[in-house]
Amino acid sequence: MQEQKPVTTDADLEIKKAAQLSITEIGLGSVGHGFKIPLTGHVLSLNQLGFLLNAVNQDALPRSSAFEISSISAVLKSFSPAGNKIGPMLSIAMQGFLFWLSLSVIGMNIVGQCLGAILLSLWAFVQPLITLFLIYGFDLVQVGEFYVKRISDDYSFLAVALVYAFSFILTLKIVLAVFMVILSLKFKKEIMVLKTPGRLERAVKLSTPVSNQSAAKSAVKDLFRPLFLMSFVLMLIFIWQINGNLTEKIWWSMRPLATAFCLFYILRSPWVAEKLLNYSKKSKAFAKIYDKSRKAFEIVSEKYNK
């Protein structure tokens, strides 16, 4: 009597895909962010798109799987030893949500998938702007208007160069995202942007340089990241150009610095991440995803630690 093979369900495939995606995020993603490799977030978002396209087109999973896989992977990111958890978790979940939303509204056809891919790829540009807005508030708008006017008047060539550079990166990413959809949907090609690390412990090991630091030290280190440092210097120049006494200028300068530290600390804090997860588990839908995430983590640990 032949032994019957276990039937693989949609839930099993979702867990498998989410586990593979999370290994890439935990391992290679941590290396990219740790060593400040440019455009790491954009490459990871295209990698996530590849996983979702393989799931809905090759594996014929339902459209809801796009959000399920992303949500499971986002929760798995909370199990990572890496310090920065909430930011990547939000990025993974939102990108999956945007792709799923397009599939739900327009359909699983090429138009729905292309629009979803474009929305997913644009989120990596939007999230940093949201972070800067949380730090600077509406002052960010005034600073933007100030520099747009100055550059347009005195350094028009620089303004044109910056616009062209940004437009090129934005257009290239959108073209790549649409191309990936066409390869997946029309030609049934498997999309793999980044190769998943061969062993889980290797992925975890790659993350340890960040995990050895406390949330406070990591938050201080985040203040020296190019995006914030450049924006803060530009803010200081703007502040010292406007009218006002010295006390007001110092207060205006220190306020975004303190806000940035608090925000970076919250994003890095394991205690905050744990509390958010515990609060979210009160939702039945999230509790289901969290249970899948636990199963995915156990399966991956067992498989890659052999």
N, C-alpha and C positions, 0 to 999 in steps of 0.2 A: 504493500500500500504506500503510495507516494505521499510524502509529507507536504502539506499545503503551505505555501509562502504566506506570511502575514500580509494582510491588505493594508496598503498605505493610504491613509485618509488625507483630505485636504488640510486638516489641522496638523498632521505629521509633516507634510510638505512645508507648511507655513513655518513651523518650528525649525525645520532644517534650514530653510532659506534665511530666516532671521538669525540663526546661530552663525551661519557663514558670514553674513553681513556684519554682525557684531564683532566677529574676530578681526575683520579688516579694520573696523572703526577703532577697536581697542588697541590693536597692534600697530598697523601702519599709520593710522590716524594720529596716534600719540607720538610716533616718531616725527611725522610731518610737522605737527604743532610744536613739539618739544624743540626741534632744531630750526624752527621758524622758516620752513621751506615755503616759498611763495606759492599762493594759489592752492594750498593743500585742501582747504574747505571746498573749493570748486571741483577738484578732482574727486573728492569723496562723494560729493552730491551726484556727479555723473556715474560714479560706481554704484551708488544706491539706485539710480534710475535703471542701470543695467540689471540689477537683481530683480527689481519690480517688473521689468519688461519680460525677463525670463519666466517669472512666476505666472503672469497672466497670459502670455502667448505660448511659450513652450510647454509649461506644465498645466496649462488650461485651468488655472485656479480662478475662482470668482473675483470680481472687481474689489470686493471688500478685503481680499487678501493683501492688496497693496497697502492699505492702512494697518491691517493686522501685523504684517511682517515688519513694517516700520515701527509700530508701537512696541512690539516685542523686542526689537533690536534696541530701541531707545531705553527700555527698562533694563535690558542686559547691560547697557552702558553704565548703569548705576552700580553694577557689580564689579566694574573695572577698578583696579587700584589707582588709576590715573586721577589726578586732582580735579581737573575741570570736568564736571559731569553734567550739570544742568544745561549749560550752553549747547553742547553736542546733542543732548537728549532732546532739547527743544527743536534743534535743527533737523534731526532725523525724523521726529514725529511730524513736524510741520510740512516737510517735503513729501512725506508719504501721504499726509492729509490732502495736500494740494493736488497730487496726482490722482488720488482716489476721488476727489471732488469732481475733477474734470471727467473721469470715466463714468461717474454716477449721473452727471448732468447731461453730457453729450453722448456717451456710449463708449463701447469698447472698440469702435472703429478707428481709422487712422487719424481722423480729425480730433476725436476725444483724447487719444493717446499723445498726439503731437502737442495739443494745448496743455495737457497735464505735464508733459516733459518740459515744456517752456516755463510753466509756473514753478515746477520743482527746481529748475536750474536757476531761476531768478531769485529764489529765496536766499541763496548765499550772498547776494548783493544787498538784500533788504535787511537781514538780521543785524549786520554791523551798524547800519544807519539807525535802527531802533535802539541799539545799545548806546550809541552816541547821543541820541535824543534823550534817553533816560538820564544820561550824565549831565548834559548841558541844558536840557529843556528848550524853551523857545529862544534862548540866547543863540542856539545853533543856527537858527534862521538869520538872525542879525549878522552873525559872523560870516555866513555864506554870502549874504548880499554884499557885505563889505569887501570881501576878497574877489567876488565876481566883478564888481565895479573897478577895483584897483587893477586887477589883471587885464580886464578889457581895455582900460585906459592906457596903462603903462607897459604891459607885457602881453600884448594881443597874440604874439607868436606862441607864448607859453600856454595860453588858454586854448588855442587851436590844437597844440600838441597833446595836451591833457585830454581834451574831448575826443580826439582821434584814437588815443591809446585806450581810453575807457570803452569807446564804441567798438573798437576792434576786439577786445576781450569779451565784451558782452555778446557781440554778434557771433564770434567764434564758438562760444559756449552754446548759444541757441542752435546754431547750425549743427554742432556735434550731437546735441540732444535729439533734434529732429532726425538726423541721420541714423542714430541708434534705434529710433522707433521704426524707421523704414526697414532697416536690417532685420529687426526682430519680428515685425508684423508681416512684411511681404516676403522676406527670404528665409524666415524661420532660423535666423542665425542666433547662436548663443552669444550674449553680450557679456564680456568680462573686461572691465577697465583695469582693475587691480587684482593681482593673484592673491588668494587667501593664504596666509601663513600656514605652513605645513603642520605645526603643532601648537596647541593652545598655550603651553608653557612658554613657547618662544614669543607669542604675542603678548603675554603678560609680562615677560621679562623686558620687552621693548618699552613697556609703559612705566617701568619702575623709576626712572629718573624724576618723573613728575610726582610719583606717589610718596617719595621720601621727604617731601616738603610739607610743612603745615599749611593750612588754608590761608593764614595771615601772611606767611612768607611768600606764598604763591601769588596772593593778591598784590603784594608790593612789587613782585616781579612783573605782573601784568601791567603795572603802571609804566613800564619801560618798553612795552610792546610798540612796534612802529606806528600802528594805527592810532593808538591813544596818545603816544608821545608827540606825534606830528600834529594831531588835532589840538592838544593842550598848548603846544608852542604857538600855534596859529591863534588860539584864544588869547594867550598872554599878549601877543603883539597887538591884537585888536583892542584889548582892555587898556593898554598903555597909550593907545592912540586917541582914546575918547576923553572927554572932559570929566573931571571929578577929582576929589582929594585923594591923598595917598592911602588913607584907611579904607576908603571905598574900593580902591583898585586892588588892594591886598585881599580884602574880603571876597571880592568878585573872583579873584584868581584862585583862592584856596577852596572855595565852595565846590567847584566841579572836581577838584582833586579828592576831597573828602567823599563826595558822592561816588566817584569812580572806585575808590578803595572799598567802600561798603558794598557796592554792586558786585565787584570782583570777588570779595570775600563770600558773599551769599552764593555766587555761582560755583565757588570752589568748596564750600563747606559740606562735608559729608553729613553733618547733623541736619542741615537744611534739606538735603536730598532725601535723607531717610524720613524726615517728617512729611515731606511732600508725597512720598510714596505711601506712607501709612494713611495719610488723609485721603489720597486718591483711591486706595483699596476699599473705601466705603462704598464706592460706585461698583455695581455688579458687573458692568461692562469692563471696567478697568481691572477688577479682581480676576476676571476670566483671562485677560491679557497677561496679568502678573503671574498667574498660575502656569500659563504657557511659557512664560519667560523662565520660570524656575525649572520647568521640564527641559527647555532648550539648553539651559546652563548645565544641568546634570548630564544630558546626552553628550554635549560637546566635551565636557570634562572627562567623561568616561572614554570617549572615542579617541581624544587627542593625548590623553595621558597614559595610554597603553605602552 
